[in-house]
Amino acid sequence: MNKILIAFFVLLTATFFGQSNDLLEVKGQVSAYISNLEGIYVINLQSEETVFTDENGNFAIKANVGDVLVFSGMQFKRKEVVLCAEDFENKSFKVHLGAIFNELNEVVIRNYSTINAVSLGIIPSNQKSYTAAERKLKSATDLDPSASAGGLAGGSVAFDPLINLISGRTAMLKKELEVEKKEAYMMLLEKMFDKDHFITRLQLPLNYIKGFEYYVVDNQKFTKILEMKNKTTIEFLLAELAPKYKEIIACENE
């Protein structure tokens, strides 16, 4: 009885190895919508052998006619291919994989423009907002009654503002603030009127437009109207100031 079992086992083993040795190699290439195709799974469901594609999508795996190859990747739809005899003979055996797209059911756009430091209670609602130049000037000139100043005048004021005043830093920061304001006025003016307006309507040479902008923002009456953003009134004032500026240009060119 034992001899029969041993003979059966030897026959079964030989049959198994004989089938394994009969496996052929199939070579192919995966194509998809991306250029780098490295790391896509290629699985033979019958032999459970697994290989991976290279960066060009090429692969080679042992299989038989009728075996099922599974192609799978994180960003691709799973695909099964039943091998036929032509697949082993065809050197250009190719498999195309489709992409997985995650579709959104709904897109909601919310307006969070009302959320700011004031609405969150971080700063008081009536607190003045400062530009960069304004903050520098305020910090340089602000007298702090709580500062001791090392015994200066009984320690009633901060020492830094006095140093800034003596050294001339305060004057420098005031000039910086004025420059910042003028630049802001000029940006506003350029948003309201393009170069064609200055050339066609005001009859100004192209290379004098920037100089005219500096000229008008030096006019306090004009900047007050500019802050109101009344385009009709601003346009009227520009037409009034343009001849005066052209007279200045004419005098300089004499």
DOVEX-5747 format. One record per atom (N, C-alpha, C): residue in three letters; x, z, y. Coordinates in steps of 0.2 Angstrom, whole numbers, always signed. Each point is the difference from the previous one (the first is absolute). Layout:
N
    aa      xx      zz      yy
   ALA       X       Z       Y
...
! end
This chain:
254
    aa      xx      zz      yy
   MET      +4      +0      -6
   MET      -4      +0      +6
   MET      +4      +0      +6
   ASN      +6      +4      +0
   ASN      +4      +1      +6
   ASN      +4      -7      +1
   LYS      +2      -3      -6
   LYS      +3      -7      +1
   LYS      -5      -5      +3
   ILE      -6      +0      -1
   ILE      -5      -4      +3
   ILE      +0      +1      +7
   LEU      -1      +6      +2
   LEU      +0      +2      +7
   LEU      +6      -2      +4
   ILE      +6      +1      -3
   ILE      +6      -2      +3
   ILE      +0      -8      +1
   ALA      -2      -4      -5
   ALA      +0      -7      +0
   ALA      -4      -2      +6
   PHE      -6      +3      +0
   PHE      -5      -2      +5
   PHE      +2      +2      +8
   PHE      +4      +5      +0
   PHE      +3      +2      +7
   PHE      +5      -5      +2
   VAL      +5      -2      -5
   VAL      +5      -5      +1
   VAL      -3      -7      +2
   LEU      -6      -2      -3
   LEU      -3      -6      +1
   LEU      -3      +0      +7
   LEU      -3      +6      +2
   LEU      -3      +1      +6
   LEU      +5      -1      +6
   THR      +5      +4      -1
   THR      +6      +0      +5
   THR      +3      -7      +1
   ALA      +1      -4      -5
   ALA      +2      -6      +0
   ALA      -4      -5      +4
   THR      -7      +1      -2
   THR      -5      -4      +4
   THR      +0      +1      +7
   PHE      +1      +7      +2
   PHE      +0      +2      +7
   PHE      +6      -3      +4
   PHE      +6      +1      -3
   PHE      +5      -3      +3
   PHE      +1      -8      +0
   GLY      -3      -3      -5
   GLY      -1      -7      +0
   GLY      -4      -2      +6
   GLN      -6      +3      +1
   GLN      -4      -2      +6
   GLN      +3      +1      +6
   SER      +4      +6      +1
   SER      +4      +1      +6
   SER      +5      -5      +2
   ASN      +3      -2      -6
   ASN      +6      -5      +1
   ASN      -3      -7      +2
   ASP      -7      -1      -1
   ASP      -3      -6      +1
   ASP      -2      -1      +7
   LEU      +1      +5      +4
   LEU      -2      +0      +7
   LEU      +4      -5      +4
   LEU      -3      -4      +4
   LEU      +4      -5      +4
   LEU      +0      +3      +8
   GLU      +4      -3      +3
   GLU      +1      +2      +7
   GLU      -4      -5      +5
   VAL      -4      +3      +4
   VAL      -3      -5      +5
   VAL      +2      +2      +7
   LYS      +2      -5      +3
   LYS      +3      +1      +7
   LYS      -5      -3      +5
   GLY      -1      +3      +6
   GLY      -5      -2      +5
   GLY      +2      +3      +7
   GLN      -5      -1      +4
   GLN      +1      +2      +7
   GLN      -6      +2      +3
   VAL      +0      +5      +3
   VAL      -6      +3      +4
   VAL      +0      -3      +7
   SER      -6      -2      +3
   SER      +0      -2      +7
   SER      -5      +4      +3
   ALA      +1      +1      +7
   ALA      -5      +4      +4
   ALA      +1      -1      +7
   TYR      -4      +4      +4
   TYR      +0      -2      +7
   TYR      +6      +3      +4
   ILE      +5      +4      -4
   ILE      +5      +3      +3
   ILE      +7      -3      -3
   SER      +5      +1      +4
   SER      +6      -3      -2
   SER      +4      +4      -5
   ASN      +0      +6      +0
   ASN      +4      +5      -4
   ASN      -5      +2      -6
   LEU      +1      -3      -6
   LEU      -4      +1      -6
   LEU      +3      +5      -5
   GLU      +5      +4      +2
   GLU      +3      +4      -5
   GLU      -4      +6      -2
   GLY      +0      +2      -6
   GLY      -3      +6      -3
   GLY      -7      -1      -2
   ILE      -2      -6      -1
   ILE      -7      -1      -3
   ILE      +0      +1      -7
   TYR      -5      +4      -3
   TYR      +0      +1      -7
   TYR      -2      -6      -4
   VAL      +3      -1      -6
   VAL      -2      -5      -4
   VAL      +0      +3      -7
   ILE      -6      +1      -3
   ILE      -1      +4      -6
   ILE      -3      -4      -6
   ASN      +3      +0      -5
   ASN      -3      -4      -6
   ASN      -4      +6      -4
   LEU      -7      -1      +0
   LEU      -4      +5      -3
   LEU      +1      +0      -7
   GLN      +2      -5      -4
   GLN      +1      +1      -7
   GLN      +6      +3      -2
   SER      +6      -1      +3
   SER      +6      +3      -2
   SER      +1      +6      +5
   GLU      -3      +1      +5
   GLU      +0      +5      +5
   GLU      +7      +0      +4
   GLU      +3      -6      -1
   GLU      +7      +0      +4
   GLU      -2      -2      +8
   THR      +4      +3      +4
   THR      -1      +0      +7
   THR      +6      -2      +4
   VAL      +0      -5      +4
   VAL      +5      -3      +4
   VAL      -2      +0      +7
   PHE      +5      -1      +5
   PHE      -2      +0      +7
   PHE      +3      -7      +3
   THR      -4      -2      +5
   THR      +3      -7      +3
   THR      +6      +2      +5
   ASP      +4      -5      +1
   ASP      +5      +0      +5
   ASP      -3      -1      +7
   GLU      +4      +0      +5
   GLU      -2      -2      +7
   GLU      -3      -6      +1
   ASN      +1      -5      -5
   ASN      -3      -7      +1
   ASN      -6      -1      -5
   GLY      -2      +6      -3
   GLY      -6      +0      -5
   GLY      +2      -3      -7
   ASN      +6      -1      -2
   ASN      +2      -2      -6
   ASN      +0      +5      -5
   PHE      -2      -1      -6
   PHE      +0      +5      -6
   PHE      +1      -4      -7
   ALA      +2      +4      -5
   ALA      +0      -2      -7
   ALA      -2      +5      -4
   ILE      -4      -1      -5
   ILE      -3      +5      -5
   ILE      -1      -3      -6
   LYS      +1      +4      -6
   LYS      -1      -2      -7
   LYS      -8      +0      -1
   ALA      -2      -5      -3
   ALA      -7      -1      -2
   ALA      -1      -5      -5
   ASN      -6      +0      -2
   ASN      -3      -6      -5
   ASN      -6      -3      +3
   VAL      -1      -6      -3
   VAL      -6      -4      +2
   VAL      -6      +5      -1
   GLY      -5      +0      +5
   GLY      -6      +5      -1
   GLY      +1      +6      +3
   ASP      +6      +3      +2
   ASP      +1      +6      +3
   ASP      -2      +0      +7
   VAL      -2      +6      +2
   VAL      -3      +0      +7
   VAL      +5      +4      +4
   LEU      +2      -4      +6
   LEU      +4      +3      +5
   LEU      -4      +3      +6
   VAL      +2      +6      +2
   VAL      -3      +3      +6
   VAL      +4      +0      +5
   PHE      -2      -2      +6
   PHE      +4      +0      +6
   PHE      -3      +5      +5
   SER      +4      +5      +3
   SER      -3      +5      +4
   SER      +5      +2      +5
   GLY      -2      +2      +6
   GLY      +4      +2      +5
   GLY      -5      +4      +5
   MET      +3      +5      +4
   MET      -4      +4      +4
   MET      -4      -4      +5
   GLN      +3      -5      +3
   GLN      -4      -4      +5
   GLN      -3      -7      -3
   PHE      +0      +0      -6
   PHE      -3      -6      -3
   PHE      -6      +1      -5
   LYS      -4      -4      -1
   LYS      -6      +0      -5
   LYS      +3      -1      -7
   ARG      -2      +4      -4
   ARG      +2      +0      -7
   ARG      -2      -7      -3
   LYS      +5      -3      -4
   LYS      -2      -6      -3
   LYS      +2      -1      -7
   GLU      -4      -2      -5
   GLU      +2      -1      -7
   GLU      +0      -7      -2
   VAL      +6      -2      -4
   VAL      +1      -7      -2
   VAL      +1      +0      -7
   VAL      -4      -4      -4
   VAL      +0      -1      -7
   VAL      +5      -6      -1
   LEU      +6      +1      -3
   LEU      +5      -5      -1
   LEU      -2      -5      -5
   CYS      +2      -6      +1
   CYS      -1      -6      -4
   CYS      +7      -3      -2
   ALA      +0      -5      -4
   ALA      +6      -3      -2
   ALA      +4      -3      +6
   GLU      -4      -3      +4
   GLU      +3      -4      +6
   GLU      +3      +5      +5
   ASP      -2      +6      +0
   ASP      +4      +5      +4
   ASP      +7      +1      -2
   PHE      +1      +0      -6
   PHE      +7      +1      -3
   PHE      +4      -6      +1
   GLU      -3      -6      +1
   GLU      +4      -6      +0
   GLU      +1      -2      +8
   ASN      -5      +2      +4
   ASN      +0      -1      +7
   ASN      +5      +4      +4
   LYS      +5      -3      +2
   LYS      +5      +4      +4
   LYS      -2      +3      +7
   SER      -6      -3      +2
   SER      -3      +2      +7
   SER      -6      +3      -1
   PHE      -1      +5      -5
   PHE      -6      +4      -1
   PHE      +0      +5      +6
   LYS      -6      -1      +3
   LYS      -1      +4      +6
   LYS      -6      +3      +0
   VAL      +0      +6      +4
   VAL      -6      +4      +0
   VAL      -1      +2      +7
   HIS      -6      -1      +3
   HIS      -1      +2      +7
   HIS      -4      +6      +0
   LEU      +2      +5      +5
   LEU      -4      +6      +0
   LEU      -3      +0      +7
   GLY      -6      +3      +0
   GLY      -4      +1      +6
   GLY      +1      +7      +3
   ALA      +0      +0      +7
   ALA      +1      +6      +3
   ALA      -6      +5      +0
   ILE      +1      +6      +1
   ILE      -5      +5      +0
   ILE      -1      +2      +8
   PHE      -6      -2      +2
   PHE      -1      +2      +7
   PHE      -5      +6      +1
   ASN      +2      +5      +4
   ASN      -4      +5      +1
   ASN      -5      -1      +6
   GLU      -6      -2      -1
   GLU      -5      -1      +5
   GLU      -3      +6      +3
   LEU      +0      +0      +7
   LEU      -3      +6      +3
   LEU      -8      -2      +1
   ASN      -4      +5      -2
   ASN      -7      -1      +1
   ASN      -2      +0      +7
   GLU      +3      +4      +5
   GLU      -2      +1      +7
   GLU      +6      +2      +4
   VAL      +1      -3      +6
   VAL      +5      +3      +4
   VAL      -4      +2      +6
   VAL      +1      +7      +2
   VAL      -3      +3      +6
   VAL      +6      +1      +5
   ILE      -2      -2      +6
   ILE      +5      +1      +6
   ILE      -3      +5      +4
   ARG      +4      +5      +1
   ARG      -3      +6      +4
   ARG      +5      +0      +7
   ASN      -4      +2      +5
   ASN      +4      +0      +7
   ASN      +1      +7      +1
   TYR      +7      +2      +0
   TYR      +2      +7      +1
   TYR      +4      +0      +7
   SER      -2      -4      +5
   SER      +2      +0      +6
   SER      -1      +7      +4
   THR      -6      +3      -2
   THR      -1      +6      +3
   THR      +3      +6      -2
   ILE      +4      -1      -5
   ILE      +4      +6      -3
   ILE      +7      +0      +3
   ASN      +1      +5      +4
   ASN      +7      +1      +4
   ASN      +1      +7      +0
   ALA      +6      +2      +4
   ALA      +2      +7      +0
   ALA      -5      +4      +4
   VAL      -4      -3      +5
   VAL      -5      +4      +3
   VAL      -6      +1      -4
   SER      -3      -5      -4
   SER      -6      +1      -4
   SER      +2      +5      -6
   LEU      +6      +0      -2
   LEU      +2      +5      -5
   LEU      +2      +7      +2
   GLY      -1      +1      +7
   GLY      +2      +7      +3
   GLY      +7      +1      +1
   ILE      +4      -4      -1
   ILE      +8      +1      +0
   ILE      +2      +1      +7
   ILE      -3      -4      +5
   ILE      +1      +1      +7
   ILE      -7      +1      +4
   PRO      +0      +3      +6
   PRO      -6      +1      +3
   PRO      -3      -7      +3
   SER      -6      -1      +1
   SER      -3      -6      +2
   SER      +2      -2      +7
   ASN      +1      +5      +4
   ASN      +1      -1      +7
   ASN      +8      -1      +2
   GLN      +4      +0      -5
   GLN      +7      +0      +1
   GLN      +2      -7      +2
   LYS      +5      +0      +5
   LYS      +2      -7      +2
   LYS      +5      -3      -5
   SER      -1      -6      -1
   SER      +5      -4      -4
   SER      +6      -3      +4
   TYR      +6      +0      -3
   TYR      +6      -2      +4
   TYR      +3      -5      -3
   THR      +3      -5      +4
   THR      +4      -5      -3
   THR      +7      +3      -1
   ALA      +5      -4      -3
   ALA      +6      +2      -2
   ALA      +4      +3      +7
   ALA      +0      -4      +5
   ALA      +3      +1      +6
   ALA      -3      +7      +4
   GLU      -7      +0      -1
   GLU      -3      +6      +3
   GLU      +2      +6      -4
   ARG      +1      +0      -6
   ARG      +1      +6      -4
   ARG      +7      +2      +2
   LYS      +5      -5      +1
   LYS      +7      +2      +1
   LYS      +0      +4      +7
   LEU      -4      -3      +5
   LEU      +0      +3      +7
   LEU      -3      +6      +0
   LYS      -5      +1      -4
   LYS      -4      +7      +0
   LYS      +5      +5      -3
   SER      +3      -1      -5
   SER      +5      +4      -4
   SER      +6      +2      +5
   ALA      +2      -5      +4
   ALA      +6      +2      +4
   ALA      -2      +3      +7
   THR      -6      +0      +2
   THR      -2      +3      +6
   THR      -5      +6      -1
   ASP      -3      +1      -6
   ASP      -4      +6      -1
   ASP      +3      +7      +1
   LEU      -3      +4      +4
   LEU      +3      +7      +1
   LEU      -4      +4      -5
   ASP      +4      +4      -4
   ASP      -3      +4      -5
   ASP      +0      +7      +2
   PRO      -5      +4      +2
   PRO      +1      +7      +3
   PRO      +2      +4      -6
   SER      -1      -1      -6
   SER      +2      +4      -5
   SER      +7      +0      -2
   ALA      +4      -5      +3
   ALA      +7      +0      -2
   ALA      +4      +5      +4
   SER      +5      +2      -3
   SER      +4      +6      +4
   SER      +6      -3      +4
   ALA      +2      -6      -2
   ALA      +6      -3      +4
   ALA      +6      +4      +1
   GLY      +1      +5      -4
   GLY      +6      +4      +0
   GLY      +1      +4      +6
   GLY      -6      +2      +3
   GLY      +1      +5      +6
   GLY      -1      -4      +6
   LEU      +0      -7      +0
   LEU      -1      -3      +7
   LEU      -6      +1      +3
   ALA      +0      +2      +7
   ALA      -6      +2      +4
   ALA      -4      +5      -4
   GLY      +2      +4      -3
   GLY      -4      +5      -4
   GLY      -3      -3      -6
   GLY      +2      -6      -2
   GLY      -2      -3      -7
   GLY      -7      -2      +1
   SER      -2      -3      +6
   SER      -7      -2      +0
   SER      -1      -7      -1
   VAL      +5      -4      +0
   VAL      -1      -8      -2
   VAL      +5      -2      -5
   ALA      -2      -6      -3
   ALA      +5      -3      -5
   ALA      +6      -3      +4
   PHE      +6      +0      -3
   PHE      +6      -2      +4
   PHE      +1      -7      -1
   ASP      -2      -4      -5
   ASP      +1      -7      -1
   ASP      -3      -4      +6
   PRO      -6      +1      +2
   PRO      -3      -4      +6
   PRO      +4      +0      +6
   LEU      +3      +6      +1
   LEU      +5      +1      +6
   LEU      +6      -4      -1
   ILE      +3      +0      -6
   ILE      +6      -4      -1
   ILE      -2      -8      +0
   ASN      -5      -2      -2
   ASN      -2      -7      +0
   ASN      -1      -2      +7
   LEU      -3      +4      +5
   LEU      -1      -1      +7
   LEU      +7      -1      +3
   ILE      +4      +4      -1
   ILE      +7      +0      +3
   ILE      +4      -6      -2
   SER      +0      -1      -7
   SER      +4      -6      -3
   SER      -3      -7      +2
   GLY      -6      +0      +2
   GLY      -3      -7      +1
   GLY      -4      -2      -6
   ARG      +0      +3      -5
   ARG      -4      -2      -6
   ARG      -7      -1      +1
   THR      -3      +4      +4
   THR      -7      +0      +2
   THR      -2      -6      +4
   ALA      +5      -2      +4
   ALA      -1      -6      +4
   ALA      +0      -6      -4
   MET      +5      +0      -5
   MET      +1      -6      -5
   MET      -7      -1      -4
   LEU      -2      +6      -2
   LEU      -6      +0      -5
   LEU      -6      -3      +4
   LYS      -1      +2      +7
   LYS      -5      -2      +4
   LYS      +0      -8      +1
   LYS      +6      -3      +0
   LYS      +1      -7      +1
   LYS      -2      -3      -7
   GLU      +2      +3      -5
   GLU      -2      -3      -7
   GLU      -7      +0      -1
   LEU      -4      +5      +3
   LEU      -7      +0      -1
   LEU      -3      -5      +4
   GLU      +3      -2      +6
   GLU      -3      -5      +5
   GLU      +1      -7      -4
   VAL      +6      -1      -3
   VAL      +1      -6      -4
   VAL      -5      -1      -5
   GLU      -1      +6      -4
   GLU      -5      -1      -6
   GLU      -7      -2      +3
   LYS      -2      +3      +6
   LYS      -6      -2      +2
   LYS      -1      -7      +2
   LYS      +6      -3      +3
   LYS      +0      -7      +3
   LYS      +0      -4      -6
   GLU      +3      +2      -6
   GLU      +0      -5      -6
   GLU      -7      +0      -3
   ALA      -3      +6      +0
   ALA      -7      +0      -2
   ALA      -5      -4      +4
   TYR      +1      +0      +6
   TYR      -4      -4      +5
   TYR      +1      -7      -2
   MET      +6      -2      +0
   MET      +2      -7      -2
   MET      -3      -3      -6
   MET      +1      +5      -6
   MET      -3      -2      -6
   MET      -8      -1      +1
   LEU      -3      +4      +4
   LEU      -7      -1      +1
   LEU      -2      -6      +3
   LEU      +4      -2      +5
   LEU      -1      -6      +4
   LEU      +1      -6      -4
   GLU      +5      +0      -4
   GLU      +2      -6      -5
   GLU      -6      -1      -5
   LYS      -3      +6      -2
   LYS      -6      -1      -5
   LYS      -6      -3      +4
   MET      -1      +1      +6
   MET      -6      -2      +4
   MET      +1      -8      +2
   PHE      +7      -2      +2
   PHE      +1      -6      +2
   PHE      +6      -3      -3
   ASP      -1      -6      -2
   ASP      +6      -4      -4
   ASP      +4      -3      +6
   LYS      +5      -3      -2
   LYS      +5      -4      +4
   LYS      -3      -6      +4
   ASP      -5      -3      -4
   ASP      -3      -6      +3
   ASP      -4      +2      +7
   HIS      -3      +6      +0
   HIS      -4      +3      +6
   HIS      +5      +0      +6
   PHE      +6      +3      -1
   PHE      +5      +1      +5
   PHE      +2      -7      +3
   ILE      +1      -5      -5
   ILE      +3      -6      +2
   ILE      -5      -5      +3
   THR      -6      +0      -3
   THR      -6      -5      +2
   THR      -4      +3      +6
   ARG      -2      +6      -1
   ARG      -4      +3      +5
   ARG      +4      +3      +6
   LEU      +5      +3      -1
   LEU      +4      +3      +6
   LEU      +6      -4      +2
   GLN      +1      -6      -3
   GLN      +5      -4      +2
   GLN      +7      +3      +0
   LEU      +2      +4      -5
   LEU      +6      +3      +0
   LEU      +5      -3      -5
   PRO      +6      -1      +2
   PRO      +5      -3      -5
   PRO      +1      +4      -6
   LEU      +1      -3      -6
   LEU      +0      +4      -6
   LEU      +6      +5      +0
   ASN      +6      -1      +3
   ASN      +5      +5      +0
   ASN      -1      +5      +5
   TYR      -5      +0      +4
   TYR      -2      +5      +4
   TYR      -6      +5      -2
   ILE      -3      -2      -5
   ILE      -6      +4      -2
   ILE      +2      +7      -2
   LYS      +5      +1      -3
   LYS      +2      +7      -2
   LYS      +2      +4      +6
   GLY      +3      -3      +5
   GLY      +1      +3      +7
   GLY      -6      +2      +3
   PHE      -5      -4      +0
   PHE      -6      +1      +3
   PHE      -4      +6      -3
   GLU      +1      +0      -7
   GLU      -3      +6      -3
   GLU      +3      +7      +2
   TYR      +6      +0      +1
   TYR      +4      +6      +3
   TYR      -3      +1      +7
   TYR      -1      -5      +4
   TYR      -2      +0      +7
   TYR      -6      +4      +0
   VAL      -5      -3      -4
   VAL      -7      +3      +1
   VAL      -1      +7      -3
   VAL      +4      +2      -5
   VAL      -1      +7      -3
   VAL      +4      +5      +5
   ASP      +4      -2      +4
   ASP      +2      +4      +6
   ASP      -5      +2      +5
   ASN      -5      -4      +0
   ASN      -5      +1      +5
   ASN      -6      +5      -3
   GLN      +0      +6      +4
   GLN      -4      +5      -3
   GLN      -8      -2      +0
   LYS      -2      -3      +5
   LYS      -7      -3      +1
   LYS      -1      -4      -6
   PHE      +4      -4      -2
   PHE      -1      -5      -6
   PHE      +0      +4      -6
   THR      +5      +5      -1
   THR      +0      +4      -7
   THR      -6      +4      -1
   LYS      -3      +2      +6
   LYS      -7      +4      -1
   LYS      -5      -4      -2
   ILE      -1      -6      +3
   ILE      -5      -5      -3
   ILE      +2      -2      -7
   LEU      +6      -1      -2
   LEU      +2      -2      -6
   LEU      -2      +5      -5
   GLU      +1      +6      +1
   GLU      -3      +6      -4
   GLU      -7      +0      -2
   MET      -4      -3      +5
   MET      -7      +0      -1
   MET      -2      -6      -4
   LYS      +5      -5      -1
   LYS      -1      -6      -5
   LYS      -6      -4      +2
   ASN      -1      -1      +7
   ASN      -5      -4      +2
   ASN      +3      -7      +2
   LYS      -1      -5      -5
   LYS      +4      -6      +0
   LYS      -1      -4      +6
   THR      -6      +0      +2
   THR      -2      -4      +6
   THR      +4      +2      +7
   THR      +0      +7      +1
   THR      +3      +3      +5
   THR      +7      -1      +0
   ILE      +3      +1      -6
   ILE      +7      -1      -1
   ILE      +2      -7      +1
   GLU      -4      -5      -2
   GLU      +2      -7      +1
   GLU      +0      -2      +8
   PHE      -5      +3      +3
   PHE      +0      -1      +8
   PHE      +6      +3      +3
   LEU      +2      +6      -2
   LEU      +6      +3      +3
   LEU      +7      -4      -2
   LEU      +0      -3      -6
   LEU      +6      -4      -2
   LEU      +0      -6      +5
   ALA      -6      -3      +1
   ALA      +0      -6      +5
   ALA      +2      +2      +7
   GLU      -1      +6      +2
   GLU      +1      +3      +6
   GLU      +8      +1      +1
   LEU      +3      +3      -6
   LEU      +7      +2      +1
   LEU      +5      -6      -2
   ALA      -3      -5      -3
   ALA      +4      -6      -2
   ALA      +4      -4      +6
   PRO      -4      -1      +5
   PRO      +3      -3      +6
   PRO      +5      +4      +3
   LYS      -1      +6      +1
   LYS      +5      +5      +2
   LYS      +7      +0      -4
   TYR      -1      +0      -6
   TYR      +6      -1      -5
   TYR      +3      -6      +1
   LYS      -3      -6      +1
   LYS      +3      -6      +1
   LYS      +4      -1      +6
   GLU      -3      +4      +5
   GLU      +4      +0      +7
   GLU      +7      +4      -1
   ILE      +0      +5      -4
   ILE      +6      +4      -2
   ILE      +5      -5      -4
   ILE      -3      -4      -4
   ILE      +4      -5      -4
   ILE      +3      -5      +5
   ALA      -4      -2      +4
   ALA      +3      -5      +5
   ALA      +5      +2      +4
   CYS      -1      +7      +3
   CYS      +6      +3      +4
   CYS      +6      +1      -4
   GLU      +0      +1      -6
   GLU      +6      +2      -4
   GLU      +3      -7      -2
   ASN      -3      -5      +0
   ASN      +3      -7      -2
   ASN      +2      -4      +6
   GLU      -1      +3      +6
   GLU      +3      -3      +6
   GLU      +7      +1      +1
! end
